[in-house]
C-alpha cells in the first residue's frame, strides 16, 4: 500500500435521464409527484436552501429533526472518461429530487429517499442540503454524523473532501462537504461571538481504520489504538490526538495532513482508491453566561466519515496486499450491513441483538447509528451497467438504513444556584405553554411533579393545537429537554442538601461519642486517686502501699506489653469506629452518585 495525493474529481460528462413515460409507468399518474430536475431546487434562493423554511420540500428543518429516521441521500456520479469512451450503458437515472430509477434487463425499479442527486448536482448544492443543517445542529448542541457509502470509484471521497489540491481553495467549486462545513462552522461561531457573550472551543481529530487497525492520522506514530467504551464518554479511541483549532484555516491544515497520511492505492476501477475508512471529528464546546447568572454549557460532536468502497475482485483485478485490503474492507462493510439490518428490525419492534463489536468501524459508529445523534448517509452510485450488482446492493443498504430511528438530544448542562434554576424552570414552562398554544392557567396540570410529567408535555407537543411549523416543534423539543435538565439539577441540589444534613448529624454523633470516651477516662483516673487517698487516710503501712503500687505497676506493664488488638477496650472502640466509618463511606458514596 502507498500514500499518494488525490488530484482528480468527477468528470463533466453527465448521465442520461429516463423518459417521462417510465416515471408514469411506475407511479400510475400523469406526471411525477415531486419537483423534477432543473426546477427551483437548484436555485440558491429556493426554500430548499433555507434552514428555517417551513415548506413542503426537504428543508434543513426536516433534516435536523431531533427524533426521526436516519436521513438518506443518494448521489449518482457522472460517467467516467473510460465509461464514456467505451459507450457504457447507464442503468441509473434520477427523474425527481427524491427518486432513483434502476433499469437493467428488467422492468424499471424506483427507489425513494430523502434526496436524490444526479450527475449535474454541484458540491455547493450537496453542502446546502446536508452539511449546512448538520453544522447548525452541531452548534445548537446536537451530535451529528455524516458518512458516505458505496462501491469503489463511486465518488465518496470527492463528495466528502473533493480533490486534495482544491480543498484549501476558498473559491473552488469542487471542494467537498468537509472543507465547506469547516468554513461555515467558524463563520457562524464568529457571528455568535459578536452577538452574545458566548465562548467556543473547537477540537479536531482524524483517524483511519486500515486492516482493522485504528491509526491516528494526525500522529502516525500512534498505531493500533484501542476502541473503548464507558458511561461518561461513550465510545472513544484511547490515546487519539485532539488538536484545538481557532479558525477554519487551522482545521483545513489538519485535514490536509491527515489526507496525506491516509492509505490510498490504485485498482482497475479507481486510480486513487481509498484503502481505509477515515473519520474526521469536530468537538464543539460552548459556554454562555446569561444575564440572570446561569451558565449553560453545550458540547457536541460532528463525525464526517469517508468509508472505503466495497469491491469485487474480478472487477478491480486486485492481488497481494490490495486483495488483503479489499478483504478487510468488505468484511467491515458486511458487519455494517448486518448492524443496519438489526437496527432496522428493532425500529420495527422486533427484538434483536446488535453486534457492534464485530468490527472497529461499527463499534466507532455505535452512537451514530443507534444512539444520541442525528445521522445522514450519502449513498454514492456508479451509473455503469457493469456495476449493476453493486449499485443494487447499495440501494438496498440505503433503504434499510432509512428505517432506523435515532433520538438526538441537546447536550446541555445548566449551572447556577437553586433560586436561579427555579426561575429558569418557571421561564421554560411559560415558553412551552406559549408554543403549545395553551393558556397559563393549565400550568399546574401540564407540569405536575410526578413521574408522568414528561409524557404530559410530549402530549402537548404532539397535540393538534400545537405549533404548525417544523421550526416551532423543534424549538418546543429543545425547551422540553432543557426544562427537564433544570428539574434534574433541582432534584440533585435538594438531594445534596439532605445528604449534607445527614452527614453533619453523623459528625455530631461521632464528636459526642469521642467526648463521652474522654469523660469516662477522666472519671476513672479520679476514682483511682480517691481510692489511694482513702487508703492512706486509713493508716495503711508504707510497705502495704508500696506493694499495692508495685502490683498496679506490674499490671499496667503487662497490659502495655499486651498487643493492642488483644485489649478488650480497644476491640470495642475499634468495632464502633469501623461501623461509623462504614456508615460515613455509604453516605458519601450516595452523595457522589447524586451529584453525577
C-alpha positions in Angstrom: 0.0 0.0 0.0 1.1 3.5 -0.6 0.1 7.1 0.2 -0.4 9.3 -2.9 -2.3 12.6 -3.2 -5.7 12.8 -4.9 -5.8 15.0 -7.9 -8.9 14.1 -9.9 -12.5 14.9 -9.4 -15.7 14.0 -11.2 -15.8 14.0 -15.0 -18.0 16.6 -16.6 -20.0 14.0 -18.6 -23.5 13.6 -17.2 -25.8 10.6 -17.1 -28.9 10.4 -19.1 -32.3 10.9 -17.6 -35.2 8.4 -18.2 -38.2 9.3 -20.2 -41.3 10.7 -18.6 -43.1 7.5 -19.7 -41.0 5.3 -17.3 -41.9 7.5 -14.4 -45.6 7.5 -15.3 -45.5 3.7 -15.7 -44.1 3.2 -12.1 -46.3 5.8 -10.4 -49.5 5.3 -12.4 -50.0 9.1 -12.7 -49.8 11.7 -15.4 -46.5 13.1 -14.0 -44.1 13.0 -11.1 -45.4 13.8 -7.7 -42.2 15.7 -6.7 -40.3 18.5 -8.3 -38.5 17.4 -11.5 -34.8 18.2 -12.3 -34.0 21.7 -13.3 -36.7 23.2 -11.1 -36.5 25.6 -8.1 -34.4 23.1 -6.1 -31.2 24.2 -7.8 -32.0 27.9 -7.4 -30.0 29.3 -4.4 -32.9 31.5 -3.5 -35.1 28.4 -3.2 -36.7 27.5 0.1 -34.7 24.2 -0.2 -31.7 26.1 0.9 -33.3 28.0 3.7 -32.7 26.2 7.1 -35.7 28.0 8.7 -38.1 27.4 5.8 -41.4 25.6 6.5 -42.4 24.4 3.1 -43.3 21.0 1.9 -39.9 20.4 0.3 -36.8 18.9 2.0 -35.7 21.9 4.0 -33.0 21.9 6.7 -35.5 21.8 9.5 -36.7 18.4 8.3 -33.2 17.2 8.1 -32.5 18.4 11.6 -35.5 16.8 13.3 -34.3 15.6 16.8 -36.3 12.4 16.8 -36.5 10.9 13.3 -35.2 8.2 11.0 -31.7 8.4 9.6 -31.7 10.7 6.6 -30.6 9.0 3.4 -29.3 11.0 0.4 -28.3 9.3 -2.9 -25.8 10.8 -5.4 -25.2 9.3 -8.8 -21.8 10.3 -10.2 -21.4 11.2 -13.9 -20.0 8.6 -16.3 -16.2 8.4 -16.2 -14.0 9.0 -19.2 -13.4 5.3 -19.7 -17.1 4.6 -19.4 -17.9 7.3 -21.9 -15.2 6.1 -24.4 -16.4 2.5 -24.2 -20.1 3.7 -24.7 -21.1 2.0 -21.4 -24.8 1.9 -20.8 -26.2 3.9 -17.9 -28.6 1.9 -15.7 -29.3 4.6 -13.1 -31.3 7.7 -13.5 -32.7 10.4 -11.3 -36.1 11.7 -12.6 -37.1 13.7 -9.5 -35.5 15.1 -6.4 -36.3 12.1 -4.3 -36.4 9.2 -6.7 -33.7 6.9 -8.2 -34.7 4.5 -11.0 -32.7 1.4 -11.7 -33.2 -0.1 -15.2 -31.3 -3.2 -16.4 -32.8 -6.1 -18.4 -36.0 -5.9 -16.4 -38.8 -3.6 -15.5 -37.6 -0.2 -14.2 -37.3 -0.3 -10.4 -37.8 3.0 -8.5 -36.3 3.8 -5.1 -37.4 6.7 -2.9 -35.1 8.6 -0.5 -35.0 11.9 1.3 -33.0 13.4 -1.5 -31.6 12.2 -4.9 -28.8 14.0 -6.8 -27.8 13.3 -10.4 -24.5 14.0 -12.1 -25.3 17.6 -12.6 -25.7 18.3 -8.8 -22.9 20.6 -7.6 -20.8 20.3 -4.5 -22.4 23.5 -3.2 -25.9 22.1 -3.5 -24.9 18.9 -1.7 -23.4 21.1 1.2 -26.6 23.2 1.5 -28.8 20.1 1.6 -26.7 18.1 4.1 -23.6 19.8 5.5 -25.2 23.2 6.4 -28.2 21.9 8.5 -26.0 19.4 10.3 -23.4 22.0 11.1 -26.2 24.3 12.5 -27.4 21.4 14.7 -23.8 20.8 16.0 -23.7 24.5 17.1 -27.1 24.0 18.8 -25.7 21.1 20.9 -26.7 18.1 18.9 -24.3 15.3 17.9 -24.2 14.6 14.2 -22.8 12.1 11.8 -22.5 12.2 8.0 -20.9 9.3 6.2 -20.5 8.3 2.5 -21.2 4.7 1.5 -20.9 3.0 -1.9 -18.7 0.8 -4.1 -15.2 1.7 -5.0 -14.9 4.6 -7.5 -18.5 5.9 -6.9 -17.4 9.3 -5.7 -17.4 9.1 -1.9 -14.1 10.9 -1.3 -15.0 13.5 -3.9 -18.3 14.2 -2.1 -16.8 14.4 1.4 -13.4 16.1 0.6 -13.1 17.0 -3.0 -9.8 16.9 -4.9 -6.9 17.2 -2.5 -5.3 20.1 -4.4 -8.6 22.1 -4.2 -9.6 21.6 -0.5 -8.0 24.7 0.8 -9.1 27.0 -2.1 -12.0 29.1 -0.9 -13.4 29.8 -4.3 -13.1 26.3 -5.7 -16.4 24.8 -6.9 -15.1 21.2 -6.4 -14.4 21.5 -2.7 -16.2 18.7 -0.8 -18.6 18.8 2.2 -15.9 18.8 4.9 -14.0 21.9 3.8 -17.2 23.8 3.3 -18.6 22.7 6.7 -15.4 23.9 8.4 -15.7 27.4 6.8 -19.4 27.6 7.6 -18.8 26.5 11.2 -16.3 29.2 12.0 -18.3 31.9 10.2 -21.3 31.0 12.5 -19.1 31.0 15.6 -17.8 34.5 14.7 -21.4 35.7 14.3 -22.5 34.2 17.7 -19.5 35.7 19.5 -20.3 39.1 18.2 -24.0 38.9 19.2 -23.8 37.2 22.6 -21.4 36.6 25.4 -20.6 33.0 24.4 -17.2 31.2 24.3 -16.4 28.5 21.9 -13.7 25.8 21.8 -13.2 23.6 18.8 -11.0 20.5 18.7 -10.3 18.2 15.8 -9.2 14.5 15.4 -8.6 12.4 12.3 -8.2 8.6 12.2 -8.4 5.8 9.8 -9.3 2.1 10.1 -6.9 0.1 7.9 -7.0 -3.7 8.1 -9.0 -3.4 11.3 -6.3 -1.3 13.0 -7.0 2.2 14.1 -4.3 4.8 13.2 -4.1 8.4 14.3 -3.7 10.4 11.0 -2.5 13.5 12.9 0.2 11.5 14.6 1.2 8.4 12.5 3.3 7.1 15.4 0.1 6.1 17.2 -1.0 2.9 15.5 -3.3 0.0 16.5 -5.1 2.2 19.0 -7.8 0.6 21.2 -11.5 1.5 20.9 -13.1 1.6 24.3 -16.5 2.5 25.9 -17.5 3.8 29.3 -20.6 5.5 30.8 -19.0 9.0 30.8 -17.5 9.3 27.3 -19.4 6.6 25.4 -17.4 5.0 22.6 -13.9 6.6 22.2 -10.4 5.8 20.9 -7.9 5.6 23.7 -4.9 7.8 23.0 -6.3 9.6 20.0 -4.9 13.1 19.3 -7.2 16.1 19.8 -5.9 19.4 18.5 -7.5 22.7 19.4 -8.4 24.9 16.4 -9.4 28.6 16.4 -10.0 29.0 12.6 -11.1 27.2 9.5 -7.5 27.5 8.2 -6.1 25.5 11.1 -8.7 22.8 10.6 -8.0 22.7 6.9 -4.3 22.2 7.6 -5.1 19.3 9.9 -7.5 17.8 7.3 -4.8 18.1 4.6 -2.2 16.5 6.9 -4.4 13.5 7.6 -5.4 13.1 4.0 -1.7 12.8 3.0 -1.2 10.1 5.7 -4.2 8.0 4.6 -3.7 4.7 2.8 -4.5 5.2 -0.9 -3.8 2.8 -3.8 -4.6 2.1 -7.4 -7.0 -0.6 -8.7 -8.5 -1.4 -12.1 -11.6 0.6 -11.2 -10.1 3.6 -9.4 -6.6 5.1 -9.7 -6.8 6.7 -6.3 -8.9 4.2 -4.3 -9.2 4.7 -0.5 -7.9 1.6 1.2 -9.2 2.5 4.6 -12.2 4.1 6.4 -11.5 7.6 7.6 -13.2 9.6 10.4 -12.7 13.3 10.8 -14.4 14.5 14.0 -15.1 18.0 15.3 -15.7 18.6 19.0 -17.5 21.9 19.7 -17.9 23.2 23.3 -19.7 26.4 24.1 -20.3 28.3 27.3 -22.9 31.0 27.7 -23.5 33.1 30.8 -26.9 34.6 30.9 -28.0 37.9 32.4 -29.6 36.2 35.4 -26.3 34.4 36.4 -26.9 31.0 34.8 -24.1 29.3 33.0 -25.1 27.0 30.1 -22.5 24.5 28.7 -23.1 22.8 25.4 -20.9 20.0 23.9 -21.4 18.2 20.6 -19.5 16.0 18.1 -19.8 16.2 14.3 -18.4 13.0 12.7 -17.6 13.2 9.0 -16.9 9.7 7.7 -15.5 8.6 4.3 -15.9 4.8 4.1 -13.7 2.7 1.8 -15.7 1.3 -1.1 -16.9 -2.3 -1.5 -15.0 -4.2 -4.2 -15.4 -7.3 -6.4 -12.0 -9.0 -7.2 -13.0 -9.7 -10.8 -13.7 -6.0 -11.3 -10.7 -4.5 -9.5 -8.2 -7.2 -10.5 -6.5 -6.9 -7.1 -3.8 -9.3 -5.9 -1.4 -9.5 -3.0 -1.7 -6.6 -0.5 -4.5 -5.0 -2.4 -6.6 -8.2 -2.2 -6.0 -8.4 1.6 -7.0 -4.8 1.9 -10.2 -5.4 -0.1 -11.0 -8.5 2.1 -10.8 -6.4 5.2 -12.9 -3.6 3.7 -15.6 -6.0 2.5 -15.7 -7.7 5.9 -16.2 -4.5 7.8 -18.8 -3.3 5.4 -20.6 -6.7 5.7 -20.7 -6.2 9.5 -22.0 -2.7 9.0 -24.8 -4.1 6.8 -25.7 -6.7 9.5 -25.8 -3.9 12.1 -28.1 -1.8 9.8 -30.4 -4.8 9.3 -30.6 -5.5 13.1 -31.3 -1.8 13.9 -34.0 -1.7 11.1 -35.7 -4.7 12.7 -35.5 -3.1 16.1 -37.2 0.1 14.7 -39.9 -2.2 13.5 -40.5 -3.5 17.0 -38.5 -6.8 16.8 -36.1 -7.9 19.4 -32.5 -8.1 18.1 -29.0 -8.1 19.5 -26.9 -5.6 17.6 -23.3 -6.8 17.1 -21.5 -3.5 17.2 -18.2 -5.1 18.4 -17.7 -7.4 15.4 -15.8 -4.6 13.7 -13.9 -1.5 14.7 -16.0 0.5 12.2 -19.4 -0.4 13.7 -18.1 0.0 17.2 -17.0 3.6 16.5 -20.3 4.3 14.7 -22.4 2.9 17.5 -23.8 6.2 18.7 -24.2 7.5 15.2 -26.3 4.5 14.1 -28.4 3.8 17.1 -27.8 6.4 19.8 -27.8 10.1 20.6 -27.0 11.5 17.1 -28.6 13.0 14.0 -27.3 10.9 11.2 -27.2 11.2 7.4 -25.9 8.6 4.9 -24.8 9.6 1.4 -25.2 6.6 -0.8 -22.9 7.1 -3.8 -23.7 5.2 -7.0 -22.0 4.4 -10.3 -24.3 4.6 -13.3 -22.4 2.0 -15.4 -24.2 -1.3 -16.2 -21.0 -3.2 -15.2 -21.7 -2.0 -11.6 -25.3 -3.1 -11.6 -25.0 -5.6 -8.8 -23.0 -3.2 -6.5 -25.5 -0.4 -7.3 -28.4 -2.6 -6.4 -26.7 -3.6 -3.1 -26.0 0.0 -2.2 -29.6 1.0 -2.9 -30.9 -1.9 -0.7 -28.5 -0.9 2.1 -29.8 2.7 1.9 -33.4 1.5 2.0 -32.7 -0.4 5.2 -30.8 2.4 6.8 -33.8 4.8 6.2 -35.9 2.6 8.5 -33.6 3.2 11.5 -34.8 5.7 14.1 -32.4 7.8 16.3 -33.1 10.0 19.3 -30.9 13.1 19.4 -31.0 15.4 22.4 -29.3 18.7 23.1 -26.1 18.0 25.1 -26.5 20.9 27.5 -25.7 21.4 31.2 -27.0 24.4 33.2 -25.2 25.5 36.3 -26.4 28.1 38.9 -27.9 28.4 42.4 -31.1 26.8 43.4 -33.0 30.0 43.1 -31.7 30.7 39.6 -32.6 27.2 38.5 -36.1 27.6 39.8 -36.5 30.8 37.9 -35.2 29.1 34.7 -37.7 26.3 35.2 -40.5 28.8 35.5 -39.4 30.7 32.4 -39.2 27.4 30.3 -42.6 26.3 31.5 -44.0 29.7 30.3 -42.3 29.4 26.9 -43.6 25.8 26.4 -47.1 26.9 27.2 -46.9 29.7 24.7 -45.5 27.5 22.0 -48.1 24.8 22.6 -50.9 27.3 22.4 -52.2 26.5 25.9 -53.3 29.0 28.5 -51.2 29.8 31.5 -53.9 28.6 33.8 -53.2 25.0 32.8 -49.7 25.1 34.1 -50.4 23.0 37.2 -51.9 20.2 35.1 -49.4 20.2 32.3 -46.4 20.2 34.6 -47.1 18.1 37.6 -44.3 17.0 39.9 -44.9 13.3 39.1 -43.0 10.7 37.0 -45.6 11.2 34.2 -44.8 14.8 33.7 -42.7 14.2 30.6 -45.5 12.2 29.0 -47.8 15.2 29.6 -45.5 17.6 27.9 -44.9 15.3 25.0 -48.6 15.0 24.5 -48.9 18.8 24.4 -46.0 18.9 21.9 -47.8 16.5 19.5 -51.3 17.8 20.1 -53.3 19.2 17.1 -53.3 22.6 18.8 -49.5 22.6 18.9 -47.2 24.6 16.6 -47.7 24.1 13.0 -44.2 24.7 11.7 -41.3 22.3 11.9 -39.1 25.0 13.4 -41.6 25.6 16.3 -41.8 21.9 17.0 -38.1 21.7 17.1 -37.9 24.7 19.5 -40.5 23.0 21.7 -38.5 19.8 21.9 -35.4 21.8 22.8 -37.2 23.7 25.5 -38.6 20.5 26.9 -35.2 18.9 27.1 -33.7 21.9 28.8 -36.6 22.0 31.2 -36.0 18.5 32.4 -32.3 19.1 32.7 -33.1 22.0 35.1 -35.6 19.9 37.0 -32.9 17.2 37.4 -30.5 19.8 38.6 -33.0 21.0 41.2 -33.6 17.4 42.4 -29.8 16.9 42.7 -29.5 20.1 44.7 -32.2 19.0 47.1 -30.7 15.6 47.5 -27.3 17.1 48.1 -28.7 19.3 50.8 -30.4 16.3 52.6 -27.2 14.3 52.4 -25.2 17.2 53.8 -27.6 17.4 56.8 -27.4 13.7 57.5 -23.6 13.9 57.3 -23.5 16.8 59.8 -25.7 14.8 62.2 -23.4 11.8 62.0 -20.4 14.0 62.6 -22.1 15.4 65.7 -22.8 11.8 67.0 -19.1 10.9 66.5 -18.0 14.0 68.3 -20.3 13.3 71.2 -19.0 9.8 71.5 -15.4 10.9 71.5 -16.2 13.4 74.3 -18.0 10.7 76.2 -15.0 8.5 75.9 -12.6 11.2 77.2 -15.0 11.9 80.2 -15.1 8.2 81.2 -11.3 8.1 81.2 -11.1 11.2 83.4 -13.7 9.7 85.8 -11.6 6.5 86.0 -8.5 8.4 87.0 -10.3 10.4 89.6 -11.7 7.3 91.1 -8.2 5.7 91.4 -6.9 8.9 93.1 -9.8 8.8 95.6 -9.1 5.2 96.4 -5.4 5.8 97.0 -6.2 8.8 99.2 -8.7 6.8 101.2 -6.1 4.0 101.8 -3.5 6.5 103.1 -6.0 8.1 105.5 -6.9 4.7 106.9 -3.3 4.4 108.1 -2.1 1.6 105.9 1.5 0.9 106.3 4.1 2.2 103.9 5.0 -1.3 102.9 1.4 -2.3 102.0 1.1 0.9 100.0 4.4 0.1 98.2 3.3 -3.4 97.5 -0.1 -2.2 96.2 1.6 0.3 93.9 4.1 -2.3 92.7 1.3 -4.7 91.9 -0.5 -1.9 90.0 2.7 -1.1 88.1 3.2 -4.7 87.1 -0.4 -4.9 86.0 -0.1 -1.8 83.9 3.2 -3.1 82.4 1.6 -6.4 81.5 -1.3 -4.5 79.9 1.2 -2.3 78.0 3.1 -5.4 76.7 -0.1 -7.0 75.6 -0.9 -6.5 71.8 -3.2 -3.6 71.2 -5.6 -5.6 69.2 -6.0 -8.1 72.1 -7.1 -5.5 74.6 -10.9 -5.7 75.2 -11.4 -1.9 75.3 -9.5 -1.4 72.1 -11.6 -4.0 70.3 -14.8 -2.4 71.4 -13.7 1.1 70.3 -12.3 -0.2 67.1 -15.5 -2.0 66.2 -17.5 1.1 66.9 -15.1 3.2 64.8 -15.3 0.7 61.9 -19.1 0.9 61.9 -19.0 4.7 61.9 -16.5 4.8 59.1 -18.6 2.4 57.0 -21.7 4.5 57.6 -19.8 7.6 56.5 -18.5 5.9 53.4 -22.0 4.8 52.4 -23.4 8.3 52.8 -20.6 9.9 50.9 -20.9 7.4 48.1 -24.6 8.1 47.8 -23.8 11.9 47.8 -21.3 11.3 44.9 -23.9 9.4 42.9 -26.5 12.1 43.5 -24.0 14.7 42.2 -23.5 12.7 39.0 
